[in-house]
């Protein structure tokens, strides 16, 4: 299941609208307190770049997860084939079968008969 990607947040949208409004007042407005239209625009671009990098990292993580899942499926199938091979060579009631992770046939519980009460 892919990770959820980030899209433009409300804060980012508000900042873009606010920047457009500030630029409509004056393209090179500077409030003399470390805030200007260009600094504001740079911060917006910085956040957009960080979001893109985050989404790229998620895409790479999804790819790694798919690779891991496929490898795990192959291993699960191989586990089954190994146990079947041991059973074919030594039998399902052998010590070797039990050592390989199987349950010996003689050690399996037999299902109990269900009795019904007639009234």
N, C-alpha and C positions, 0 to 999 in steps of 0.2 A: 504494500500500500504506500503510494508516494506521500512524501511529506508535503504539508501545506505551504505553498509559496506565498510570499508577501507581495501585496500590490500596494499602490499608493495609499497611504493612510490619510485619515482626515487632517492630521497635522500637516502633512505634506501638501495636501490640496489647499488648506487654509493659507499656508505660507506662499504658495504660488499665486493665489488670488491677491493676497496682501502685497506681494512684490509688484504685481501688475498695477495695483492701485497706487503704490508709492512711486513707481516709474511714471505714472500718468501725471503726478504732481511735478516731479523733476527727475530726469534720467540719472543725474549724478548727485542725488540728494545725499548729504552727509550730516548726521545729527551730532557730530563732534563728541560722541561718547563711545566710540568704538563700533558704532552701528552706521552702516551706509548701505545703499542699494546694492553695490557690488559685493560687499561682505555678506549681505543677506542672501544674494544669489549664489555665492560660493558655498554657503552653508547648505542651501537647498540641494545644490549639485552633489555635495559631499554625502548627504543623506541618501540621495537617489543612487549614488555609486555604491554605498554600503549595502543598500537593499539588493542591488544587482549582484554584488559579490555573495551575499547571503543566499540568494536564489540559486546561484551557480553552485555553491557548496552543497545545497540541498539536492540539486540534480546529480552531482557526483556521488553523494551519499546514497541516493536511490539506485544509481548504477551499481555501486558496491553491494548494496543489499540484494539486488537481483542476481549478481554473480555468486554471492554467498548462498542464496536460496537454491540456485541451480546446483551448486556443488554439494550442498547438504542433501538434496534429493538424490543425486547420484550415489552419495555415500549410504543413504538409507536403502537404496535398491541393492547396493553391493553387500550391505550387512545381511540382507535376506538371502542373496545368492551364496554367500559364504556359509551360512547356517544350513542351507539346503545341500550344499556340496559336502559338508561334514556329515550330514544325515545320510546322504547317498553312499558315502564311503564307509562309515562306521555304524550306521543304523541309528534310529531315533531313541533307542533305549541304551545307548552306550555312554561310557564315562566321557569319551571325547566330545560327544554331542553336548553334554552338560557343561564341559569346560569351555565350549564355544559359545555358551550363553543360552542354550536351549533347555527346555524342561523335558526330562526323560519321560518316555511314554508310561513307564511303570509308576511314576510319581505323580501323575496327573490325577486330580480328584475326579471321581466318577460322579455324575449328577445324581442327586438323591431323587428317589421316586416320589412324586407328589401324590399324596393321598387326599381323596375328597371325602368329606363327611356327608353322609346321606341323612337327611332328617325326615 
